[in-house]
Amino acid sequence: MNSTPFIEMKSIRKIYPDGTEALKGVDFELRRGEIVGLLGENGAGKTTLMKILSGLLPPTGGEIYVDGKRVRFRNPSDALRAGIGMVHQYFALVPPFTAVENILLGQEGAGDLSLLDLNKVRAKLSALAEETGLKVPFDTPIELLSAGVQQRVEILKVLYRGTDVLILDEPTSYLTPLEVEELFKIMRNLKEKGKAIVFITHKLREVLEISDRIQVLRNGEVTGKISTEEATPKKLAIMMVGKEVVPRVTRKEMEPGEPVLRVKNLKVMSDFNTLAVKGLSFEVRAGEIFGIAGVEGNGQSELVQAITGLRKPLEGEVWLKDTNVTGLGPKELYGMGLSHIPEDKTRFGLAMNFDLAENSILGRQWEPQFLQQLGRLNWNRIADFARYIIKTFNVVAPGIRTPVKSLSGGNQQRLLVGRELSKEPVLVVAAHPTRGLDIASTVYIRELLIRMRDEGKGVLLVSADLDEILELSDRIAVMYEGEFLGVGKAEELTREEIGLMMGGIRP
């Protein structure tokens, strides 16, 4: 590893128009042939700092040096020409296009793909894929590829432009454990070839496994720089949040009540006209958390959408308490006591261009408490309710008129969870409720779900995080290819048994 920094960022500041100071004079260095973990909670400034390095945001103050030369990037193209590319947490791919077409998008001379020699392009890409280990089916539409393969396409898209610096923003958020292992192999391979990699994350175990050095941010400031050899989870947690945080919650013994959700022989089709849910039957009782474990893409999304009114079942029934609600829409279900924390908050949970007040009543805007004469919205009551959500659920935001898109992911999730749990629900359907969140937000939301269970609500928890399932669930089902391979009490199932079932093997 070269001892001379390839990238130097000095006293970087970022102040947004609303006055939010996201970065307060941050220094950052990166050398060729190393992986630096950029660690911090949601909203700490990690992504903002790297967006500045990749040309996506202009800094308010500070200097950037590449190979000893001061640079100023006007846009991501300038950064790419300097050898710096960023793979964002949310992929920027066109679903119907193939991998090759997506990789070429935005390149000079690629305005008309018919004018390019695609055979030469494929040959060059194949050589790059072989060299780096980033093998993908180049002629398959992106929408048919798993999240892990889509991520490989994003990395190839950056490397194809000849970058020396690869910035990965929360790259493991949507990956299975096996895909994470594959990603880490690729990162080590790129490091050996002299590439410099920034690994943005909030996950302590992963940053300790893959990085050479770790830099920690909190509230826009550097709170620590440490070699990975010297780092421990405790040291990093203290740097991240100012105190030691043990990311565990406890469940007290409960005697479950009557079923609040009954699913009978439910069959649901996928978007690709295949049977995603294959005749499932189960129930969730008052005062219990029923956890569904499994690798994503095994029918969990379609199951949740059918229960919450976002997708029509092909066959079977869904009962909420004593009412058959099969095929009802979200509005009717919400009015009957269902709360939904969706897996994709940007598609199903929040209107990102709306402000906090507007988002605080999404799906509830017809309730009498938010209306005045002639059915018009009562904005004074809505404002009071939004302030209640912010205070009760610890949402950090400048004010109720702040656009939700400007909040960190953790605060967006707290707002969404606050809105859904403040309905006094009968049933809470929570899909991946802590995915992508930092330690403190994860613990907070898990404690809220436990509180719902302790208050006698039924909770259906769907998560690919096995630790989360084991920590929260009273009963666990493992879903594989649209079916349950096993259902049992949490204390009766071992981690190994659950892992086997996640891979399609019945113990």
N, C-alpha and C positions, 0 to 999 in steps of 0.2 A: 504494500500500500504506500502510495506517495505521501510524504510528510507535508508537502506544500498544498495548501487548500486550492482546489479547483474552483469552488464557489465560496465567496465571502459576502455575507449580508451584514451591514453595519448600521446599528441604531435605527432599525426600520420601525416607522410609525405608520399607523393607519387610523384616521378619524373619518367616520362616515358623516354624511350631510346632517343626520339627525343628532349629531354630537357624540355618538357612541365611539369610544376610543378602544378599538379592537387590538391594536398593538402599541406598546409603550416603550419603544426603543430597544428592539430585539436584535441580538447578534446571532448569526448562524454560520457554520462552516461545514463544507463537504469536500472530501477528497476522492480522487479516483480509486476504484477498487475497494470501496467500503459501503456498508449499509448503516445508515443512521436512523434510529428510531426517534420519531418526533411524537412525544407522548403528552397527553393532557386530556382533561374532561371536555365534553361538548361545550363550545363557546370559549375555549381557552385561547384561540387564535391560531391554531395549527394550520387549518386549511387556508385561512386568510394569508398567512405568511407565505405558503407555497403557491397560492394564486398570484401573489406579487412576483415571486421568482419565475413563474411560468408565463408572465405577461398578461394574465387575465384581469388583474387589478393594478392600478397605479398606486405607489406608496404616497403617503402624505409627507414623509420625510425619510432620510437615510440614503445609503448608497449600496449598490450591488456591483461586485467585481467577478468577472469570469476569466479565469487564467491570468489574473493580475491586472486585467483591463477593466476600467469602469464602464458599465453599460446602463442603458435606460431602455426598457422594453415598452413599446407602445401597444403591443398586442401579442397574442400567443405565437403568431408567425415569426415575430422578431426573436422570441425565446427559442423556438424550434431551430431557427437558423444559427443560434448560438449553442445549439446542442442540448437544449433543456425541454423535456416533454412531460406532461402530467396526465395520469389516468385517474379520472374522477370517480367518486364513490357511486354516482349514478351514471351509467354508461351512456355515451352519446353516439348511439348506433341507430341506423335506420332498419327497423325490423324486417321488411320484405326484401331488402337488399342482401346479396351474398357477402361473405367475409371479404372477398377480393374487392367488391364494389365499395364496401365500407372503408377499407384500408386506403383506397385511392381517393375517396371523397375529400375535397378541400385542397388537393395537391395541384400545383401549377401544371397546366397541360392536361388535367384530367376532367375538364369541363365536358368533353364529349368522349365517353368511354369507348365508343366505336372507333375512334381514331387511334387508340392505344393498341399496342401489340400485347394482348393479354397473356399470350403464351410466354413472352419474355418476363412479364410481370409475375406470373405464377412461378416461373423458374427461379426468379430472384427471391420471391417470398418463400418458396420451398427450401431454398438454401439457407435463408435466415431462420426459418422454423427448425430445420435440422440442427443448425449451429446452436440455437438457444434452447431447444427443447419445447418450443411453443408450437406444437403441432395442432392444426385445426383443419376441418373440412372446408376448403376455400370456396367451393361452389354451392354450399348449403345456405339457404336463407337464415339470417341471424335469429329470427323468431323461433326457429326449430332447434336452436342450440341451448345447452344448459348455461347457467350463470357462469360457471367456471370456464367454459369454452368461450363465452362472450368476452370474458375478461382477457383471455389470451389474445383475442382479436384486437382489443383495445391496446394491449401492450405491443403487439406487432405493428399496429398502426403508428405508434410513436417511434418504435425502433426503426421502422422502414424509412423514416425521415432522417436517419443517421444521428440519433441523439446519443449523448454521452451520459446524461443525467436523466434518471427515470424517477418520477415522483408518483407514489402510489397512495391514494387517499382512502383509508379504511378498506383495503382491498379484500379483507376476509369476511365482510359483513354478510354476504349472500352465498358463501361457499360452504360445502360440506367439509367435515374433517379430512376426508381423503383429498378433496380439491385444495384444501389449505396446505397439506403436505406437498402436493404437486407444485403449487405456487412457490413454496419455499425452496424447493429443488431448483426451480427456474431462476429464482432470485440469486441463489448461491452460484449458479452457473454464469449468470450475467456479471456478478461481482468478480469471478475469476477471470473474466474477459476484460476487466478494467472498467466496467461501467460503475457509476456512482448511483446509489439508490437511497431515496428518502422514503421511509415507511411510516406513514401517518397512522396512528392507532390510539386506542384507549385501553387495549387489552394487555395486561401485564405479562401473562404467560407467553404470548406470541412475541412481544418485543424482546423478552429475555432469550427466546429461542433463536431469533433470526438476525438480530442487530450486532454491530461491532461497538457502537457508541449510542448513548441515549441522551436526548435533550428534552427537558420537561418544561412545558408552558402552563401558567395559571393566570387567568385574568389578563392576558396580553403581555405577560412578563416572563422572563426566563427564571425558573425557580431551581434549576439544577442541570448540571452536565456531568455525566458519569460514564465510565467504561462499563460495558455489559458484564465483564468479569467481576467488577466490584459491586454491581447492582443486586439488590434483593427486592422481592415484592413489597416488603415493608418500607424500605427506603423510597421506592418509587411512589408508593401510595401517599406517603407523607409529602413528597414533592408535589404530587398532583393536587391534593385536596387540603394540605396543611395539617393533616392529622392522619393517624392510622385508621384505615377503614377495613372492616372485615365484611366482605360482600356475602353475608348469609342472613337469612331470616329464619324465624322459628315458627312452627305450627303447634298449637295446642291440640289436645285430643278433642274431637267433636263427634257427636252422634248425629249423622245426617238425617234429614227429614224426608218429606215426600218428594217425588221427582218433580222438578220444575221444567225439565226438557226431556222429551221422549222421541227418539228417532227410530222409525220402524221400516226395515227393509228398503232403505233409501238408495236409489240409483240416480247418478248425476252424470251428464255428458260434459266433456271438455270442449274447449274452443276448437279443437281439431276433430270433433265429431267422433271421439272415442269414449268408451265408458270409463270415467275417472273414479267414480264411487260405485262399488259393486255390491249393493244390497246390505248396507250397514244397519245394524240395530244396536242401540245403547241408550242409557239414560244418565242424566246429571241431576243429582238430588240437592235440595236446599242444604246449605251448610257444608258443601264439599267442593273441592277443586278436582275436576276430571281432566287429566292431562293426556293429550295425544302427542306422542313422540314419533319421529320419523324424518328421513331425509326429505327435503322439499321436493315437490313434483310428484308425490305419490297419492294425490287426490285430496290433500288437506285443504287447499285453496277452494276447490269446487265444493267440498263439504261445508265449509264455513259460509260460502256465498249462498248455498241452498238454505242453510239454517237462518241466515240473516236477511233473506229476501232479495238478494242480488242476482240470483240465478234460479231458474225454474227447474225443479227436479223432474227426472224422466218417470220415475215410479217411487212409491213409498209415501210415508207420512212423517210430518214434523208436528209435535204437540208441545205447546207452551202451557204448562200446568194442565188444565182440563179442556183446553181449546185446540182443535185441529187448525193449525196455521199454515198448512202446506200451500205454497204458492203465493202467500201474501207478500206485499211489498214492504220495504223498510219503514215507511211512515206508519203503517198499521201495526207492525211489530214493535216499533219504538213506543207507540201509544199503549201497548199491552205489557210493557215492562222489560223489553230487551235492550241491552246496551251492547255496543259493538266497538271494540278497539281493533281496527283493521290492520292487516299486515303491511299495506301500502298506504300510508297516511296522505301522500300527495294525490293519489287517485280516488280514495274512498273516504278519507277522514277530514281533510282540511282543504279550504280554498286558499291557495297560497298567496294570491293577490289581495285577498280580503284582510281586514285588520283583525285584531284580537277580539274586539267586541262582536263583530259579525260572525267570526268563527265560533264564539262561545255559545251561540244558539243555533248553529247549523243542525238541521234535522229537528229542531224544537221550535222553529219560528211561528208555528200555528198555535202554540200553547197560549191560553188566555192570559197568563202572567206577563207575556211579552207583547200583548196587543192592546190597542186602545179603540176608540170608536171607529166604525166602518172598516175594521180589520187592518188598520194601519199599525205599523210597528211602534212600540213605545220605547223610544231610544234612551230615555232616562232610566227606565227599569233595566234595559239591556246593558247599559253602562254600569249600573250597580252590580248586576249579575257577573259581568266580566271582571270587575274588581274583586268580587267574592272568589271567583275561580283563581285569579292571580294570587290572592292572599292565601287561600286555603290549600292550594296545590303547589305553592312555591314556584310559580312561573316567573322567571327573571325576564322583564321586558321594560322598555322605557315608558310605555303607557298603553292604554287600551286601543289607541288609534294607530299603533305600530303595525305595519304589514307583517303577517305571519311568516312570509318568506325570509324576513330579515332576522328571525330568531334562530338560535342554534337548534340542532336536531333534538336535543334533550328537552329544551323548553317547548318546542312544538309538540312533543309527545306528552309532556305534562299538561299542556292546555287541552289536548285531545282527551286524555284520560280523565282529567278533571271534569270536562263537559259530560262524558259518558257516565262516570260514576256518581255525579251529582243528580242524576235522574231518579235516584232511589229505585234501582232496577230489581227485577225478580231474577233475571239471568244475565250474566256478563259473559260475552264471547270475546276472548282476548287472543288474537293471532300474533305471535312473535312480538309481544308487547315491549320488550326491552332490547330488541335487535338494534345494534349500532349505537347504544347509549353508553355513557361512562359509568364508572363504579357507583357514584352517589345516586345518579338517576335510576340505575338498575335496582339498587336496594330499595329506593323510595317507592318505585312502582310495584315491586314484588310485595312490599309491606302493605300497599293499598289493596292488592288482590287478596292477601291473607285477611285483611280487615273485612272485605266484602264477604268472604267465606265465614268469618267469625260472627258476622251480623246476620247470618242465615240466608245469604244469597247463594245461588248456584253459579259456579264459575266453570266454563269450558275453556281450557287453556290449550292452545296449539302452539308448539314451539319446536324448532330444530336444535335448540340448546338443551342438551341432555342434563346438564347441571341444573338448569331452571326447572325442568320437568321433575327431577328427583327432589328438588328442594321444596317445591310448592304443592305437588299433587298428593291427594289422598288415594286416588286410584289412577292407574296408568294404562293406556292402550297404545300399542305400537302399530302404526299404519304403514302398509307396504302394498304398492300397486292397487290401491283402492279398497283394500281389505284390512281388517285387524288380525294380525298374526298372534296376538296375545293380549289379554286384559287381566289385570290383577291389582291388589293393593300395593301401594308404593313400597312398603317394607318387605313384601314377598318377592319382589323382582330385583335381581342383581343388575349392576351396570353391564356386566358381560352378556347376560341374557337379553337385555334390551338392545345392546349393540348388535347381537346376532340377528334379532328380529328386524332391526333397521336395515340390515343387509339381505333380508328375505329368507332367513333360515329360522325355522321353528325349533326352539330348544327341546 
